[in-house]
Each structure stands twice: as C-alpha cells, then as structure tokens.
Amino acid sequence: MKAGANLKSEPVTEKQGEDVRPNPPNILVVEDEARLARTIELYLGQRGYVVRTASHGVEALKRIAEARPALIIADIMMPVMDGYAFCRQLRSDPGTCTIPFLFLTAKDDDRDRIRGLKMGADDYLAKPCDLSELHARVEALLARVEAVKNIRPDSISITGRLADTDLLDLLQMLELHERTGALVLKRDGDAGTIYLQGGKIIGADLGTAEGREPLASLLAWKSGDYCFVPDVVPEGGRLTTGMANLVIGQVQNR
C-alpha cells in the first residue's frame, strides 16, 4: 500500500434509496490501489453518482473513449501512465480538454500541488482526507463548471484571434474602457486567463506555465483564440484550465 493512501471517513456500507438523481453524473476514479478505488466508488455511488474505475492513465483513456465522464478523480503515482502524463494528455486533446479534473494523491508537498495545477488540474486534494471533503470538492467543482456553462454567449462580445489582434493592444483597450472580467486565451492544448478589475490586471492563470510567471508567459503569445468574459474575478472562482477551454469552446460553437 502506498504511504498516505488511506481516506478518513465513517464506515462505508450499502444504503438504499439515498440521493437518487434522474441524470446522475458519471465520475471516473483513476487509482491503482483497488481497495481505495472501491471505497471511493461505494461512497460516491451512495450519493447519487455513477462511478467507474481505472488503475492507470492508459486504462482511463479507454474508459473515457467508452463514455465521457462528467469529472475525473486521479492519483499521481500510478504505473504505465502516471497522473501528470494522463492530465496533460487530456488537456492537449480537444475532445477531452474540458473535462473537470481533480488530483487526489499522497504527494502533498506544495511543489507537487503547484505542478498538478500547472499541468491543468482543476483542483488538488491530498491524502489522507475525509471522504466527505472529497464529496464536497466534487460537488463544488461540478457547480463551478455548470456556472461556466450558463454564461450567456451574448454577454461575451469581445472575441477574436491573437494573429489578428496583438495581446498588448487588446489589454490596452480593456484598460481604456475600465473593464472588469476575465480575458480567456487558448492556444493548441494550452489555456490561460488574465483577470482585470477596472481595466487593471489583478492576476493570471496558465496551466502549463511550468514554473514561469503565468502573466509573462501569456504576454508572449502571438497566436491562439481569445474572449473576454465580463464580471468574472478570482474571488468569485478562478477559471481553471478545463473551464477556460470550456468557455472558448462555447464561444467557437455559438
């Protein structure tokens, strides 16, 4: 058993008629320790989710090809394909880049947490943890994704391609008009966000900055797509990599 792999909770027992949902979300748990995967499957299953499992990244990709999950929970230290490589592959594929992704792992060092988020994960939870905490993170992440899906396309009036509009000129225009919101950028498998308050930059996220400062990395982009989502600020919930991909996808498909 891997160190720290246990989860803390009340005993998991079979219950009848609990949290029945008409369209239960499909969750994929990617964990090489079978007992732990089964514990999560039972616990979330009792709370209205349909849960499938895979023991490593390659097996998980097959599960995704069979049925797209609403959310993925994955360990980092796994055989064949570890969690980092698995997450990066999902974020690089247009067909899977918007799936919400939560790392659940015994690697609880701050550097591991930062690396996981930079690889494109939407959330990170260290083992051991309460199953109730895992459930709360799943609910919160799905709620944030639903909120992004509910952004009205007609509220996103500023869209375009960086090949046609220099990013610095775009930021200058937003500053001139004192706009507040999130400038979402997407290039190939990467997605990032620049947050503005009254036209001033107050923060930035980039899933693949790989140790570089996100804003400096984004300012160097000369290609890709962009859109400005008004009234989105970090305090109200950051647009993680998967959510940024989702916003750009909605704009492109409207």
N, C-alpha and C positions, 0 to 999 in steps of 0.2 A: 504494500500500500504506500502511495506517495505521502510524504510528510505534509500535514496540514490539510489532507483531502477530505476530512470529515465535515459534515454540516451539523449545526446545533439546532435541535427542534424538539417538539413534542413527538412521541412515537407516531409513526405513520400507519394508519390502519384503514381498511376498506370501509367507506361510508356510502350510504345510499341517498340518492336524491339531492346531493349538495351542489350548489352553483351550476345548475343546468342552464346552458346557453343555447339559443336557437342556432347560432352560427359560431361554434367555438373556435378560437384562434388556434392555429397549428404551430406548435413550437418544436424546434429541433434542438436536442441536447447532444452536444459532441463532447464525450468524456470517455477516456479509456478505462476508467475504473468502473466495472459493471455494477457493483453494489451501489455506488454513489449515483450513477446514472439512473438506476432503478428507483432509488429513493426520491430523486427529483421528479421522475416520471409519475410516481404514485401521488406525491404531494400536489403537484400542479394539476394532475388529472382530476383530483378531488375538487379542485377549484375551477373546473369548467373548461380546461384546456385539453386539446388533443396533443399528446406528446409522443414524438418519435425519437429514437436514439441512434447515435453512430459512435464508433470507438476512435475515429481519427478523421482528419480532413478529407482524405480521398473517399472514404465511405460516406462522409457527409455530403460531398458533391453529388454522389449517386442518389442520395435521399432527396436532395434539392431538385434534381432532374425528374424524379418521380412526382414530387408535389412541392410547390414553393411554400416555404414556411412563412408565418407572419413575423417570427422572431427567432433568432439563433442564440443559444447559450453555449459557450465553448470554453474548454480548458486551453491552456497554452502548451504545457508539456505533454505531448502525445507522440506515439510512434507514427511512422510512414509520412505523415504531413502534420507539422505542429500547428498550434493555433495562430501564430503570426502569419505563416505562409498561407493558411486557409483564409484568414481575414483579408489579406492583401489580394488574393486571387478573386475573392468575391467582389471587392471594391474595384477591381480592374475590369470586370465583366459587366457590360451594360445591362445584361439580363438579371444580375443579382446585386448590383451596386447599391440598391435602395433598401435591401433587407436589414432591419434593425439587428444589431449585433452586440451582445453582452459577453465580456470575458468574465468567467468565474474560475479563479485559479489560486493556487497556493503561492504563486510569485507575487508577494505583497510589498516589494520594495517600490519606493516612489519612482525610481527609474523604469521599472517594469510597467508600472501603471501609465506613466507618460508615454512609453514606447507603444503600449497597447492602444492608447487613444490616438497616437500619431499614425498607427497602422490603419486606422479607420474604424475602430470600435466606437459604439455609441455610449457605452457605459462599461464599468470595470468594478468587480466585486471580489474581494479577497477571501479565501477560505482560511479558517473555518468561519462560517456565518450562519445566522438563523435562517431557516427556510422561509420564515415569514418576511425577512428582509429581502430575500431573493424574489419572493412573490410581489412585494411592494415595488421593487425595481422593475420587474416585468410589466406590472400594471402602469407604472409611471411612464415607461418608455413607449409602450403602445399608445398611451394617451397623447404623448407628445407627437408621435407620428400621425395620429388621427387629426390633431390640431393643424399640422402642416398640410395634410390632405385637404383640409377645409378652408385653406387660404383661397379667397376668391381670385380666379385668374385675372379678372378685370381690374383688381387692385394692383396688379404688377404691370405698371405702364412703361417701365424703363427696362428694355431688353436689347440684346444685340450680340455682336461678335467682337472679340478683342482685336481681331485682324483689321477691323474697320474703325474701331474707336480705341485710342490709347487709354490705358487704365488711369494714368495720372490726370488726363483731361476729364475723364468721367468723374473721378473723385473731386476735382476742382469744381465741376458743375454741381455736384451734390452739396459741396461746401457753400457755394454761392447761394443756393436755394435753401440752405439750412435744413436739409432733410435728415430725418431720424429713421433708422431701419437697418436692414442687413443687405449688403451687396454680395450676392452669391455668385461664385465663379466655378466653372467646371472645365477641365482640360484633360482629355483622354480618360484615364482612370482616377484622376485626382479631382478633389472638390474642396473649396475653401470658402470662407466667409469673412468679410470686413464689416464691422459694426460701426455705425455712425450715430452721434447724438447732436442734433442741431448743426449738422454738417461737419462736425469734428470726429475724427477717428478715435474710438474708445477701446477697440480691441480687434483681434483677428484670430481665426482658427484655420489650420491646414492640416489635414490628417496625415500627410506624407512629408512634413517638413524635415523629418529625420534629424532632429537636434538643432536645426536652423530656426531663427525667429520667423514665425508664420507671416507677419506683415511684409518683412523684407523679401521673403520667398515669393509671395503673391505679387508684389510690385514688379517683379522681374518677368511676369508672364506677358507674352506678346501674342498668344493665341488662346482660343477657347471661347466659351459662351458665358454670358453674364445676365443677371436680372437683379433688380432692386426690389426687395420686399419691405414695404413701409411698416413702421411701428414695431419692428422686431428688435429687441435689445437683449444682451446676455442675461440680465437679471430675470427676464421672463422665460428663459430656457434657451440655451445655445443651440444653433443649428449644427449638429454633428455631421460627419461626412455622409452618412446614409441619408440624413434629412436634406442636406444640400443637394445631393443627387436627385432626391425626390422632387424638390422644388423646381430644379432645372428641367427635369423630365416633364412635369406638368405644364410648364411654360411652352416647351417644344411641341407638346401634343395638343395644345388648345386650338 
